[in-house]
Amino acid sequence: MDLFHGFDSNYRYILVTARRARQLQSGASPLVETSSTKPCRIAAQEVQADKVKWETVSLEPIPDDTESGNVA
């Protein structure tokens, strides 16, 4: 299965598209001209047109204070 342009996995593409579809359902204006009225279809068209920006954030582990003896 081919990856969508700009995505590191198909799963991330689905997550981004689904979140955008929820925004559209909540009243956000479409970013592309479309004849579709379905939020999922509009969101997919927006993502494919590079109108939806997204980024990944790396999470750093939280230091464990119990190892250094600082227990609350």
LUMRO-111477 format. One record per atom (N, C-alpha, C, CB): residue in one letter; x, y, z; residue number from 1. Coordinates in pm, 1 decimal. Glycine has a CB too. Example, Ala and Ser with C-alpha at 12.3 -4.5 7.8 and 13.67 -1.06 7.14 Angstrom:
# LUMRO-111477
A,1319.0,-569.0,780.0,1 $
A,1230.0,-450.0,780.0,1 $
A,1320.0,-330.0,780.0,1 $
A,1130.8,-447.3,904.6,1 $
S,1285.0,-225.0,708.0,2 $
S,1367.0,-106.0,714.0,2 $
S,1290.0,3.0,787.0,2 $
S,1408.4,-59.8,572.5,2 $
# end
This chain:
# LUMRO-111477
M,84.4,-117.8,0.0,1 $
M,0.0,0.0,0.0,1 $
M,88.7,123.8,0.0,1 $
M,-95.9,0.0,121.8,1 $
D,61.3,216.5,-86.9,2 $
D,140.6,338.6,-98.3,2 $
D,103.3,437.2,11.8,2 $
D,121.0,403.1,-236.3,2 $
L,203.9,513.6,54.7,3 $
L,179.7,618.6,153.8,3 $
L,129.3,744.1,83.8,3 $
L,308.5,649.4,234.8,3 $
F,41.8,816.2,151.6,4 $
F,-3.9,943.4,99.4,4 $
F,110.4,1042.9,107.2,4 $
F,-127.6,994.5,176.7,4 $
H,114.8,1135.5,15.4,5 $
H,222.0,1234.5,6.2,5 $
H,236.1,1312.5,136.5,5 $
H,196.0,1330.7,-110.1,5 $
G,357.0,1315.1,190.8,6 $
G,384.5,1394.6,309.4,6 $
G,358.9,1324.5,441.3,6 $
G,304.5,1516.5,304.9,6 $
F,310.9,1203.3,440.6,7 $
F,280.2,1131.4,564.2,7 $
F,377.2,1015.4,582.4,7 $
F,134.4,1080.1,563.3,7 $
D,413.9,991.9,708.9,8 $
D,505.5,883.0,738.0,8 $
D,432.8,749.5,751.6,8 $
D,582.8,912.9,864.6,8 $
S,299.5,753.0,763.5,9 $
S,221.4,628.8,769.3,9 $
S,78.0,658.0,727.1,9 $
S,225.1,566.6,912.6,9 $
N,9.7,556.0,680.5,10 $
N,-130.2,571.3,643.5,10 $
N,-216.2,597.3,767.2,10 $
N,-179.8,446.7,569.1,10 $
Y,-174.5,543.7,880.2,11 $
Y,-246.3,566.4,1005.2,11 $
Y,-247.8,715.4,1039.9,11 $
Y,-182.4,485.2,1119.6,11 $
R,-135.1,783.0,1023.8,12 $
R,-129.3,926.7,1053.3,12 $
R,-218.9,1005.1,956.4,12 $
R,17.0,978.1,1044.7,12 $
Y,-222.8,963.0,830.9,13 $
Y,-312.0,1027.2,734.5,13 $
Y,-457.0,1018.2,781.7,13 $
Y,-296.8,962.5,595.2,13 $
I,-497.0,902.7,828.3,14 $
I,-634.4,883.2,876.9,14 $
I,-660.2,970.0,999.3,14 $
I,-660.1,734.3,910.8,14 $
L,-563.4,976.6,1091.9,15 $
L,-580.8,1059.1,1211.4,15 $
L,-598.0,1206.7,1176.5,15 $
L,-461.9,1041.6,1304.7,15 $
V,-514.7,1257.9,1088.8,16 $
V,-521.1,1398.6,1050.0,16 $
V,-652.9,1427.3,978.2,16 $
V,-401.1,1435.9,959.7,16 $
T,-691.8,1339.7,887.7,17 $
T,-815.7,1359.1,813.0,17 $
T,-937.2,1351.7,904.9,17 $
T,-827.4,1255.0,701.8,17 $
A,-937.6,1258.6,998.2,18 $
A,-1049.7,1244.4,1091.1,18 $
A,-1062.8,1366.5,1181.8,18 $
A,-1032.8,1118.2,1175.6,18 $
R,-950.4,1418.2,1229.2,19 $
R,-955.1,1537.5,1314.7,19 $
R,-1008.9,1657.3,1236.0,19 $
R,-814.2,1569.4,1371.6,19 $
R,-966.4,1670.2,1111.4,20 $
R,-1016.4,1780.0,1029.2,20 $
R,-1165.8,1762.7,1001.3,20 $
R,-937.8,1788.3,896.9,20 $
A,-1210.5,1639.3,979.6,21 $
A,-1352.9,1613.5,956.6,21 $
A,-1434.5,1654.3,1079.4,21 $
A,-1376.7,1464.0,923.3,21 $
R,-1382.8,1628.6,1199.0,22 $
R,-1451.6,1670.9,1321.7,22 $
R,-1460.8,1822.2,1329.0,22 $
R,-1379.2,1616.8,1446.0,22 $
Q,-1355.6,1891.1,1286.7,23 $
Q,-1359.3,2037.6,1285.3,23 $
Q,-1466.3,2087.6,1188.5,23 $
Q,-1221.4,2095.0,1246.5,23 $
L,-1476.7,2023.3,1073.2,24 $
L,-1578.2,2061.5,975.5,24 $
L,-1718.7,2036.2,1030.7,24 $
L,-1557.7,1984.3,843.9,24 $
Q,-1737.9,1924.6,1099.9,25 $
Q,-1867.2,1894.6,1159.7,25 $
Q,-1904.0,1996.1,1267.2,25 $
Q,-1866.5,1754.5,1218.5,25 $
S,-1803.8,2054.8,1330.3,26 $
S,-1827.8,2153.3,1436.0,26 $
S,-1847.5,2294.2,1381.4,26 $
S,-1712.5,2152.9,1533.9,26 $
G,-1842.3,2309.3,1250.0,27 $
G,-1872.1,2438.3,1190.8,27 $
G,-1758.4,2509.1,1120.3,27 $
G,-1922.0,2524.7,1292.9,27 $
A,-1641.6,2448.5,1112.4,28 $
A,-1528.9,2510.3,1041.6,28 $
A,-1559.9,2520.4,892.4,28 $
A,-1398.5,2429.2,1064.2,28 $
S,-1508.0,2622.4,829.4,29 $
S,-1528.9,2641.8,686.0,29 $
S,-1433.2,2555.1,605.7,29 $
S,-1511.0,2789.6,648.2,29 $
P,-1480.4,2497.1,495.8,30 $
P,-1391.8,2418.0,409.5,30 $
P,-1280.2,2503.8,351.5,30 $
P,-1471.8,2352.9,296.0,30 $
L,-1162.5,2444.8,334.3,31 $
L,-1046.5,2514.5,279.8,31 $
L,-1032.9,2495.7,129.2,31 $
L,-920.8,2466.8,348.4,31 $
V,-1116.9,2412.0,70.7,32 $
V,-1114.6,2386.9,-73.3,32 $
V,-1256.3,2401.4,-128.7,32 $
V,-1057.0,2245.3,-104.6,32 $
E,-1263.9,2431.9,-256.1,33 $
E,-1392.9,2433.7,-325.0,33 $
E,-1430.2,2289.7,-356.7,33 $
E,-1387.7,2521.5,-455.5,33 $
T,-1551.8,2250.3,-317.9,34 $
T,-1595.2,2113.4,-341.0,34 $
T,-1746.1,2108.3,-355.5,34 $
T,-1549.1,2021.7,-227.0,34 $
S,-1792.4,2007.9,-425.6,35 $
S,-1936.6,1988.0,-438.1,35 $
S,-1988.1,1891.4,-332.5,35 $
S,-1971.3,1936.4,-577.4,35 $
S,-1897.1,1831.8,-257.7,36 $
S,-1934.7,1735.6,-154.8,36 $
S,-1986.9,1806.0,-31.1,36 $
S,-1816.2,1647.2,-118.5,36 $
T,-2078.3,1739.1,38.1,37 $
T,-2129.5,1791.0,164.8,37 $
T,-2086.9,1704.1,281.8,37 $
T,-2281.2,1801.0,160.5,37 $
K,-2016.1,1596.5,253.6,38 $
K,-1973.4,1503.6,358.3,38 $
K,-1840.7,1550.6,419.4,38 $
K,-1959.2,1359.7,301.3,38 $
P,-1835.7,1567.6,552.1,39 $
P,-1713.6,1617.1,616.6,39 $
P,-1590.9,1529.3,591.6,39 $
P,-1736.3,1628.9,764.6,39 $
C,-1607.2,1398.3,589.3,40 $
C,-1491.7,1309.9,567.5,40 $
C,-1434.5,1328.1,427.0,40 $
C,-1531.8,1162.4,589.4,40 $
R,-1521.0,1341.7,329.3,41 $
R,-1476.3,1359.9,191.4,41 $
R,-1407.2,1495.9,175.5,41 $
R,-1595.9,1348.1,93.5,41 $
I,-1467.0,1599.7,235.3,42 $
I,-1407.7,1734.5,227.4,42 $
I,-1271.3,1735.3,295.3,42 $
I,-1501.2,1840.4,293.1,42 $
A,-1261.7,1672.8,413.5,43 $
A,-1135.1,1668.2,486.4,43 $
A,-1028.3,1595.9,404.6,43 $
A,-1153.9,1599.0,622.4,43 $
A,-1064.5,1486.8,341.1,44 $
A,-968.2,1413.0,258.8,44 $
A,-920.6,1498.5,141.8,44 $
A,-1030.5,1281.9,206.8,44 $
Q,-1011.2,1573.3,80.3,45 $
Q,-972.9,1660.8,-30.3,45 $
Q,-880.7,1772.5,18.2,45 $
Q,-1097.6,1720.2,-97.2,45 $
E,-907.0,1825.5,137.1,46 $
E,-821.7,1929.8,192.7,46 $
E,-681.7,1878.2,221.4,46 $
E,-883.1,1985.8,319.4,46 $
V,-672.7,1759.0,278.9,47 $
V,-542.2,1700.4,310.2,47 $
V,-464.9,1672.2,181.7,47 $
V,-558.9,1570.5,392.5,47 $
Q,-531.6,1618.4,81.6,48 $
Q,-465.0,1587.6,-44.8,48 $
Q,-421.0,1713.7,-118.6,48 $
Q,-557.2,1505.7,-133.7,48 $
A,-488.3,1827.0,-92.3,49 $
A,-450.9,1954.5,-154.6,49 $
A,-348.8,2030.0,-70.0,49 $
A,-575.0,2041.5,-176.3,49 $
D,-296.4,1967.4,34.9,50 $
D,-197.8,2028.1,126.0,50 $
D,-250.3,2155.4,192.6,50 $
D,-69.5,2059.9,50.0,50 $
K,-377.6,2160.1,221.3,51 $
K,-437.8,2275.5,288.0,51 $
K,-440.6,2257.5,439.5,51 $
K,-579.5,2298.8,235.8,51 $
V,-422.6,2134.5,486.6,52 $
V,-425.2,2105.9,630.3,52 $
V,-281.5,2086.4,677.4,52 $
V,-512.9,1979.3,662.2,52 $
K,-240.9,2168.6,771.9,53 $
K,-104.3,2159.6,825.9,53 $
K,-105.7,2076.0,953.1,53 $
K,-45.5,2301.4,854.3,53 $
W,-4.0,1994.9,970.5,54 $
W,8.0,1911.0,1088.7,54 $
W,155.2,1893.4,1119.8,54 $
W,-61.7,1773.7,1068.3,54 $
E,183.7,1857.3,1242.9,55 $
E,321.7,1830.1,1282.8,55 $
E,322.3,1724.8,1391.9,55 $
E,392.5,1959.2,1331.0,55 $
T,433.5,1657.6,1402.2,56 $
T,449.5,1560.5,1509.8,56 $
T,535.0,1622.9,1618.7,56 $
T,513.2,1428.0,1457.8,56 $
V,506.1,1586.9,1739.5,57 $
V,579.8,1638.8,1853.6,57 $
V,642.0,1519.2,1926.1,57 $
V,486.6,1722.7,1949.4,57 $
S,772.6,1525.5,1944.4,58 $
S,837.4,1416.2,2016.1,58 $
S,822.2,1441.0,2166.1,58 $
S,988.5,1403.8,1976.0,58 $
L,781.5,1338.6,2234.4,59 $
L,761.7,1347.9,2378.4,59 $
L,887.6,1299.8,2449.6,59 $
L,638.1,1265.4,2423.1,59 $
E,937.4,1382.9,2538.6,60 $
E,1054.1,1344.4,2616.4,60 $
E,1006.9,1277.0,2744.3,60 $
E,1144.1,1467.4,2648.0,60 $
P,1077.3,1175.3,2787.6,61 $
P,1034.5,1107.2,2910.6,61 $
P,1046.1,1199.9,3031.7,61 $
P,1118.4,979.8,2933.5,61 $
I,951.0,1186.2,3123.6,62 $
I,951.6,1264.3,3246.4,62 $
I,1049.2,1197.7,3343.0,62 $
I,807.6,1275.2,3308.6,62 $
P,1141.2,1276.2,3401.4,63 $
P,1238.1,1215.6,3492.6,63 $
P,1166.9,1157.1,3615.3,63 $
P,1343.8,1319.9,3536.4,63 $
D,1215.5,1043.5,3657.6,64 $
D,1159.2,974.8,3773.3,64 $
D,1230.3,1024.6,3898.4,64 $
D,1172.3,819.9,3759.3,64 $
D,1160.4,1101.9,3982.9,65 $
D,1221.1,1160.2,4102.7,65 $
D,1252.2,1056.6,4210.4,65 $
D,1129.8,1265.7,4159.8,65 $
T,1192.9,939.1,4202.4,66 $
T,1217.9,838.6,4305.4,66 $
T,1359.7,783.9,4298.7,66 $
T,1118.7,725.0,4292.4,66 $
E,1421.4,788.6,4181.3,67 $
E,1557.6,737.8,4167.2,67 $
E,1658.2,830.8,4233.5,67 $
E,1592.6,719.5,4019.7,67 $
S,1631.1,961.2,4235.1,68 $
S,1725.9,1055.6,4293.5,68 $
S,1699.6,1080.3,4442.8,68 $
S,1720.2,1187.4,4217.9,68 $
G,1598.1,1016.1,4497.0,69 $
G,1568.3,1029.9,4638.9,69 $
G,1474.9,1143.7,4671.3,69 $
G,1693.4,1047.9,4714.3,69 $
N,1423.9,1215.1,4572.2,70 $
N,1331.6,1326.8,4595.7,70 $
N,1187.3,1276.8,4588.2,70 $
N,1355.2,1441.0,4492.4,70 $
V,1141.3,1215.4,4695.5,71 $
V,1005.6,1162.8,4700.0,71 $
V,918.8,1260.2,4774.5,71 $
V,1000.8,1023.6,4765.9,71 $
A,805.0,1293.3,4718.9,72 $
A,714.1,1391.0,4781.7,72 $
A,638.3,1332.4,4898.3,72 $
A,615.6,1444.3,4680.2,72 $
# end
